[in-house]
Amino acid sequence: MIRVVKMKAVILAGGKGTRLASLTKEIPKPMINVGDKPILEHQIELLKEFGITDITIITHYLSEVIENYFGNGGKFGVDISYFREEEPLGTCGGIKEIEDNLTEDFLIFYGDVMLNMDLDRLISFHYAKKSACTLVLHPNDHPYDSDLVEVNSENRITAFHSKPHEKGKYFRNLANAAIYIMSPKILRYIGKGKKADLAKDLFPSLLDKEMFYGYITAEYQKDVGTPKRLEEVNKDYKSGKIARLNMKNKRQAIFMDRDGVINREVNHLHKIEQLEILPDAIRAVKNINRSEFLAIVITNQPVIARNMCSVAELDEIHRKLETLLGEDKAKLDAIYYCPHHPDKGYPEERVEYKIDCECRKPKTGLLKKAEEEFNIDLKNSFFVGDADRDILCGKNAGMKTIAIGGFRGKEKPDRLFSNLEEAVDFILESSH
């Protein structure tokens, strides 16, 4: 993936960090060290790695600490300018003040987010979609207290759900990572000198006016807003995890069937009240999340072709699945499903879905899609299922296979366990 467009970056670094008061009495939050250098320095090094060297830092609290450390950026191989807010203007106001310098699409970082991403992939996605504003989105283990975003099948953003979330409703686990690419035309919607927030005030008001897209990634992004999160980030940095999760590097995944593996088996599950997550599956997914494996569901859902439920109803079932997992601090990196069924001739069927497709297991179309979107090393990944089609799908992709439950299939898996938790424990132990 080659990017030829040059891009500026804006880093919002005015925050005081009140929840880190013991560390931010003499330095602003973006200057807290991760490893042996400030978060801001990590961000600047990442930008430089991808050829982004024209950087503006918007400051407020203890601005001089940042300015004295980085200067004009020369010793870091970049060109840094500053805008100092006399009064805090939220995440919108400072950007509005420098709009004369933002004549092309530009990248926005929040200065308290530790991240490592393949920025070329992000930028290429933004231009391919002709997006007015692209938001980086990711599943996380605390969606219940995160700002969440809805996207359609083309990744166009359709709704924003600010915390706190309405009880009794289900949401897809796609959190706003506070990393954006913005067209300068968005700036005309920001009032000059007015305090406002990009995520809460600006973006939701523009959904029917501009094209917003979500770039979904499993790369590393974590804010250091609390002592616990800062401790986790430092641990991840020292272990090398932050560097390894960059999309430039191949990832291993644990692919899982859905019915009978994650949720209790129901013949042709098609109603939301039928979904019941297995307790061992919650523990298993949490264990995957603690590792560096991706947790991905691959499922055949012929209930669409059979006209037992609509795509919207199936999506709601999956939102419930993600919400219930999230309540237990577990997350899936992606859910891929095949809506097709090859057998035709039934009066109630949806003819457009009655096709012999490449995405229905045991074919590998969905695995190949996941491989491309997450840069997955299939040969060193695993498929866990409870039916022949799961085992054969994994074999067809050259993966290791594990059968669980009361498996009585003809295909011979590499391993057999009683449930998903046991299978995941084996995978994680053997990977060490």
For each residue, the residues with C-beta under 8 A, 3 or more apart:
1: 120 121 124
2: 120
3: 120 123 124
4:
5: 104 105 123 127
6: 51 52 54 104
7: 52 104 105 106 107 123 181
8: 52 54 55 56 101 102 104 106 107
9: 47 52 54 55 56 106 107 108 109
10: 55 56 57 58 95 98 102 106 107 108 109
11: 30 40 43 44 55 56 57 58 108 109 110 111
12: 15 58 91 94 95 108 109 110 111
13: 28 30 40 57 58 59 66 111
14: 28 58 59 60 61 63 85 88 94 111
15: 12 28 29 30 60 61 111 112
16: 24 28 29 60 61
17: 20 21 23 24 28 29 32 112 225
18: 21 24
19: 225 226 227
20: 17 23 24 29 32 224 225 226 227 230
21: 17 18 24 25
22: 25
23: 17 20 27 29 32 230
24: 16 17 18 20 21 27 28 29 32 61
25: 21 22
26: 62 65
27: 23 24 31 32 62 65
28: 13 14 15 16 17 24 31 59 61 62 63 65 66 111
29: 15 16 17 20 23 24 32 39 61 111 112 224 225
30: 11 13 15 38 39 40 66 111 112
31: 27 28 38 39 40 62 65 66 69
32: 17 20 23 24 27 29 38 39 112 224 230
33: 36 37 38 39
34: 37 38 39 42 114 224 230 233 234 237
35: 234 237 238
36: 33
37: 33 34 41 42
38: 30 31 32 33 34 41 42 69
39: 29 30 31 32 33 34 42 43 111 112 113 114 224
40: 11 13 30 31 43 44 57 66 70 111
41: 37 38 44 45 70 76
42: 34 37 38 39 45 46 114
43: 11 39 40 46 47 109 111 113 115
44: 11 40 41 47 48 55 70 73 76 78 80
45: 41 42 48 49 76
46: 42 43 49 50 115 116 117 119
47: 9 43 44 50 52 53 55 78 107 119
48: 44 45 51 52 53 76 77 78
49: 45 46 119
50: 46 47 119 120
51: 6 48
52: 6 7 8 9 47 48 55 107 119
53: 47 48 73 77 78 79
54: 6 8 9 78 79
55: 8 9 10 11 44 47 52 73 78 79 80 81
56: 8 9 10 11 80 81 82 83 98 101
57: 10 11 13 40 66 70 80 81 82 83 111
58: 10 11 12 13 14 82 83 84 85 94 95 98
59: 13 14 28 63 66 67 82 83 84 85
60: 14 15 16 63 84 85 88
61: 14 15 16 24 28 29
62: 26 27 28 31 65 66
63: 14 28 59 60 66 67 82 84
64: 67 68
65: 26 27 28 31 62 68 69
66: 13 28 30 31 40 57 59 62 63 69 70 82
67: 59 63 64 70 71 82
68: 64 65 71
69: 31 38 65 66
70: 40 41 44 57 66 67 73 76 80
71: 67 68 74 75 80
72: 79 80 81
73: 44 53 55 70 76 77 78 79 80
74: 71 77 79
75: 71
76: 41 44 45 48 70 73 80
77: 48 53 73 74
78: 44 47 48 53 54 55 73
79: 53 54 55 72 73 74
80: 44 55 56 57 70 71 72 73 76
81: 55 56 57 72 101
82: 56 57 58 59 63 66 67
83: 56 57 58 59 94 97 98
84: 58 59 60 63
85: 14 58 59 60 88 89 93 94 97
86:
87: 195
88: 14 60 85 93 195
89: 85 92 93 94 96 97 193 194 195 196
90: 93 195 196 197 198 201
91: 12 94 95 110 196 197 198 199
92: 89 95 96 190 194 195 196 197 198 201 202
93: 85 88 89 90 96 97 190 193 194 195 196
94: 12 14 58 83 85 89 91 97 98
95: 10 12 58 91 92 98 99 102 108 187 190
96: 89 92 93 99 187 190 191 192 193
97: 83 85 89 93 94 192
98: 10 56 58 83 94 95 101 102
99: 95 96 102 184 187
100: 103
101: 8 56 81 98
102: 8 10 95 98 99 106 184 187
103: 100 184
104: 5 6 7 8 184
105: 5 7 126 127 181 182 183 184
106: 7 8 9 10 102 181 182 184
107: 7 8 9 10 47 52 119 123 179 180 181
108: 9 10 11 12 95 179 180 181 182 198
109: 9 10 11 12 43 113 115 178 179
110: 11 12 91 113 178 179 223
111: 11 12 13 14 15 28 29 30 39 40 43 57
112: 15 17 29 30 32 39 223 224 225
113: 39 43 109 110 177 178 179 221 222 223 224
114: 34 39 42 220 221 222 223 224 233 237 242
115: 43 46 109 177 179 219 220 221 222
116: 46 219 220 242 243 245 246
117: 46 121 122 136 179 217 219 220 221 246 247
118: 121 122 219 246 247 248
119: 46 47 49 50 52 107 122 123
120: 1 2 3 50 123 124
121: 1 117 118 124 125 217 247
122: 117 118 119 125 126 134 136 179 181 215 217
123: 3 5 7 107 119 120 126 127 181
124: 1 3 120 121 127 128
125: 121 122 128 129 131 134 213 215
126: 105 122 123 129 131 134 181 213 215
127: 5 105 123 124 130 131
128: 124 125
129: 125 126 134 155 156 211 213
130: 127 211
131: 125 126 127 134 181 183 211 212 213
132: 182 183 185 186 206 210 211 212
133: 180 181 182 183 186 203 206 210 211 212 213
134: 122 125 126 129 131 180 181 182 212 213 214 215
135: 149 157 176 177 179 180 203 212 213 214 215
136: 117 122 176 177 178 179 180 214 215 217 221
137: 149 151 174 175 176 177 214 215 216 217
138: 174 175 177 216 217 218 219 221
139: 143 173 174 175 218 322 331 332 333
140: 143 146 173 175 331
141: 286 289 326 329 330 331
142: 145 146 326 329
143: 139 140 146 148 171 173 175 322 323 326 331
144: 163 165 326 327
145: 142 163 164
146: 140 142 143 163 175 176
147: 160 161 162 163 175 176 199 200
148: 143 160 161 163 165 171 172 173 174 175 176
149: 135 137 157 159 160 161 172 174 175 176 214
150: 157 158 159 160 161 171 172 174
151: 137 154 155 156 157 158 172 174 213 214 216
152: 155 156 158
153:
154: 151
155: 129 151 152 213 214 215 216
156: 129 151 152 211 212 213 214
157: 135 149 150 151 160 203 207 212 213 214
158: 150 151 152 207
159: 149 150 207
160: 147 148 149 150 157 199 203 204 207
161: 147 148 149 150 165 171
162: 147 199 200 204
163: 144 145 146 147 148
164: 145
165: 144 148 161 169 171
166: 169
167:
168:
169: 165 166
170: 316 319 320 322 323
171: 143 148 150 161 165 319 322 323
172: 148 149 150 151 318 319 322
173: 139 140 143 148 322 323 325 326 331 332
174: 137 138 139 148 149 150 151 214 216
175: 137 138 139 140 143 146 147 148 149
176: 135 136 137 146 147 148 149 199
177: 113 115 135 136 137 138 221
178: 109 110 113 136 199 221 223
179: 107 108 109 110 113 115 117 122 135 136 221
180: 107 108 133 134 135 136 198
181: 7 105 106 107 108 122 123 126 131 133 134
182: 105 106 108 132 133 134 186 187
183: 105 131 132 133 186 210
184: 99 102 103 104 105 106 187
185: 132 188 210
186: 132 133 182 183 189 190 202 206 210
187: 95 96 99 102 182 184 190
188: 185
189: 186 202 205 206 209
190: 92 93 95 96 186 187 194 196 202
191: 96 194 196
192: 96 97
193: 89 93 96
194: 89 92 93 190 191
195: 87 88 89 90 92 93
196: 89 90 91 92 93 190 191 201 202
197: 90 91 92 200 201 202
198: 90 91 92 108 180 201 202 203
199: 91 147 160 162 176 178 202 203
200: 147 162 197 204
201: 90 92 196 197 198 204 205
202: 92 186 189 190 196 197 198 199 205 206
203: 133 135 157 160 198 199 206 207 212
204: 160 162 200 201 207
205: 189 201 202 209
206: 132 133 186 189 202 203 209 210 212
207: 157 158 159 160 203 204 210 212
208:
209: 189 205 206
210: 132 133 183 185 186 206 207
211: 129 130 131 132 133 156
212: 131 132 133 134 135 156 157 203 206 207
213: 125 126 129 131 133 134 135 151 155 156 157
214: 134 135 136 137 149 151 155 156 157 174
215: 122 125 126 134 135 136 137 155
216: 137 138 151 155 174 334 373
217: 117 121 122 136 137 138 247
218: 138 139 245 251 294 333 374
219: 115 116 117 118 138 245 246 247
220: 114 115 116 117 236 241 242 245 246
221: 113 114 115 117 136 138 177 178 179
222: 113 114 115 229 232 233 236
223: 110 112 113 114 178 229
224: 20 29 32 34 39 112 113 114 229 230 233
225: 17 19 20 29 112 229
226: 19 20 229 230
227: 19 20 230 231
228: 231 232
229: 222 223 224 225 226 232 233
230: 20 23 32 34 224 226 227 233 234
231: 227 228 234 235
232: 222 228 229 235 236
233: 34 114 222 224 229 230 236 237 242
234: 34 35 230 231 237 238
235: 231 232 238 239
236: 220 222 232 233 239 241 242
237: 34 35 114 233 234 240 241 242
238: 35 234 235
239: 235 236
240: 237 243 244
241: 220 236 237 244 245 292
242: 114 116 220 233 236 237 245
243: 116 240 246
244: 240 241 249 292
245: 116 218 219 220 241 242 249 251 292
246: 116 117 118 219 220 243 249
247: 117 118 121 217 219 374 375
248: 118 375
249: 244 245 246 375
250: 375 376 377
251: 218 245 292 293 294 374 375 376 377
252: 292 293 294 376 377 380 381 431
253: 293 294 295 296 333 370 374 376 378 381 382
254: 288 293 294 295 296 381 382 384 424 427
255: 296 297 298 367 370 381 382 383 384 394 399
256: 261 262 295 296 297 298 383 384 385 420
257: 260 261 262 297 298 299 384 385 386 387 390
258: 261 262 263 297 299 321 335 337
259: 262 263 265 266 269 299
260: 257 263 264 265 386 387 405
261: 256 257 258 278 281 384 385 386 404 405 420
262: 256 257 258 259 277 278 281 285 297 321 420
263: 258 259 260 266 269 275 276 277 278 281 321
264: 260 276 277 278
265: 259 260 386
266: 259 263 269 274
267:
268: 302 303 306 308
269: 259 263 266 274 275 303 317
270: 274 303 308 309 313 314
271: 274 309
272: 275 313 316 317 320
273:
274: 266 269 270 271
275: 263 269 272 317 320 321 324
276: 263 264
277: 262 263 264 281 282 321 324 325
278: 261 262 263 264 281 282 419 420
279: 282 283
280: 283 284 419 420 421 422
281: 261 262 263 277 278 284 285 419 420 421
282: 277 278 279 285 286 325 328 330
283: 279 280 286 287 421
284: 280 281 287 288 419 420 421 423 424 425
285: 262 281 282 288 289 295 325 330 331 332
286: 141 282 283 289 290 328 329 330
287: 283 284 290 291 421 424 425 428
288: 254 284 285 291 293 294 295 424 428
289: 141 285 286 295 330 331
290: 286 287
291: 287 288 428 431
292: 241 244 245 251 252
293: 251 252 253 254 288 381 427 428 431
294: 218 251 252 253 254 288 333 334 374 376
295: 253 254 256 285 288 289 331 332 333
296: 253 254 255 256 332 333 334 335 336 370 374
297: 255 256 257 258 262 332 334 335 336 337
298: 255 256 257 336 337 361 366 367 370 383 393
299: 257 258 259 335 336 337 338
300: 337 338 360 361 389
301: 304 314 337 338 339
302: 268 305 306 338 339 340 341
303: 268 269 270 306 308 309 314
304: 301 307 308 309 310 311 314 339 340 350 353
305: 302 339 340 341 349 350 353 354
306: 268 302 303 341 346 348 349 350
307: 304 348 349 350
308: 268 270 303 304
309: 270 271 303 304 313 314 317
310: 304 313 314
311: 304 314 315 339
312: 315 316
313: 270 272 309 310 316 317
314: 270 301 303 304 309 310 311 317 318 337 339
315: 311 312 318 319
316: 170 272 312 313 319 320
317: 269 272 275 309 313 314 320 321
318: 172 314 315 321 322 335 337
319: 170 171 172 315 316 322 323
320: 170 272 275 316 317 323 324
321: 258 262 263 275 277 317 318 324 325 332 335
322: 139 143 170 171 172 173 318 319 325 326 331 332 335
323: 143 170 171 173 319 320 326 327
324: 275 277 320 321 327 328
325: 173 277 282 285 321 322 328 330 331 332
326: 141 142 143 144 173 322 323 329 330 331
327: 144 323 324
328: 282 286 324 325
329: 141 142 286 326
330: 141 282 285 286 289 325 326
331: 139 140 141 143 173 285 289 295 322 325 326
332: 139 173 285 295 296 297 321 322 325 335
333: 139 218 253 294 295 296 374
334: 216 294 296 297 370 373 374
335: 258 296 297 299 318 321 322 332
336: 296 297 298 299 359 366 369 370
337: 258 297 298 299 300 301 314 318 366
338: 299 300 301 302 357 359 360 361 365 366
339: 301 302 304 305 311 314 353
340: 302 304 305 353 354 355 356 357 359 360
341: 302 305 306 349 353 354 360
342: 354 355 356 357 360
343: 346 354
344: 349 351 354
345: 349
346: 306 343 349
347:
348: 306 307
349: 305 306 307 341 344 345 346 353 354
350: 304 305 306 307 353 354
351: 344 354
352: 355
353: 304 305 339 340 341 349 350
354: 305 340 341 342 343 344 349 350 351
355: 340 342 352
356: 340 342
357: 338 340 342 360 363 365
358: 363 364 365
359: 336 338 340 363 365 366 369
360: 300 338 340 341 342 357 363 365
361: 298 300 338 366 389 390 392 393
362: 388 389 390 392 393 396
363: 357 358 359 360 393 396
364: 358 367 368 393 396 397
365: 338 357 358 359 360 368 369
366: 298 336 337 338 359 361 369 370
367: 255 298 364 370 371 378 393 397 399
368: 364 365 371 372 397
369: 336 359 365 366 372 373
370: 253 255 296 298 334 336 366 367 373 374 376
371: 367 368 374 375 376 378
372: 368 369 375
373: 216 334 369 370
374: 218 247 251 253 294 296 333 334 370 371
375: 247 248 249 250 251 371 372
376: 250 251 252 253 294 370 371 381
377: 250 251 252 380 381
378: 253 367 371 381 397 398 399
379: 398 399
380: 252 377
381: 252 253 254 255 293 376 377 378 399 400
382: 253 254 255 394 399 400 401 402 423 427
383: 255 256 298 390 391 393 394 397 399 400 401 402
384: 254 255 256 257 261 390 401 402 403 404 420 423 424
385: 256 257 261 389 390 391 393 394 401 402 403 404
386: 257 260 261 265 390 403 404 405 406 407
387: 257 260 390 391 407 409
388: 362 391 392 409 410 411
389: 300 361 362 385 392 393
390: 257 361 362 383 384 385 386 387 393 394 401 403
391: 383 385 387 388 394 395 401 403 409 411 412 413
392: 361 362 388 389 395 396 411
393: 298 361 362 363 364 367 383 385 389 390 396 397
394: 255 382 383 385 390 391 397 399 400 401
395: 391 392 398 399 401 411
396: 362 363 364 392 393
397: 364 367 368 378 383 393 394
398: 378 379 395
399: 255 367 378 379 381 382 383 394 395
400: 381 382 383 394 414 415
401: 382 383 384 385 390 391 394 395 411 413 414 415
402: 382 383 384 385 413 414 415 416 417 423 426 427
403: 384 385 386 390 391 407 409 413 415 416 417
404: 261 384 385 386 407 416 417 418 419 420 422 423
405: 260 261 386 418 419
406: 386
407: 386 387 403 404 413 416
408:
409: 387 388 391 403
410: 388
411: 388 391 392 395 401
412: 391
413: 391 401 402 403 407 416
414: 400 401 402
415: 400 401 402 403 423 426
416: 402 403 404 407 413
417: 402 403 404 422 423 426
418: 404 405 422
419: 278 280 281 284 404 405 422 423
420: 256 261 262 278 280 281 284 384 404 423 424
421: 280 281 283 284 287 424 425
422: 280 404 417 418 419 425 426
423: 284 382 384 402 404 415 417 419 420 426 427
424: 254 284 287 288 384 420 421 427 428
425: 284 287 421 422 428 429
426: 402 415 417 422 423 429 430
427: 254 293 382 402 423 424 430 431
428: 287 288 291 293 424 425 431 432
429: 425 426 432
430: 426 427
431: 252 291 293 427 428
432: 428 429
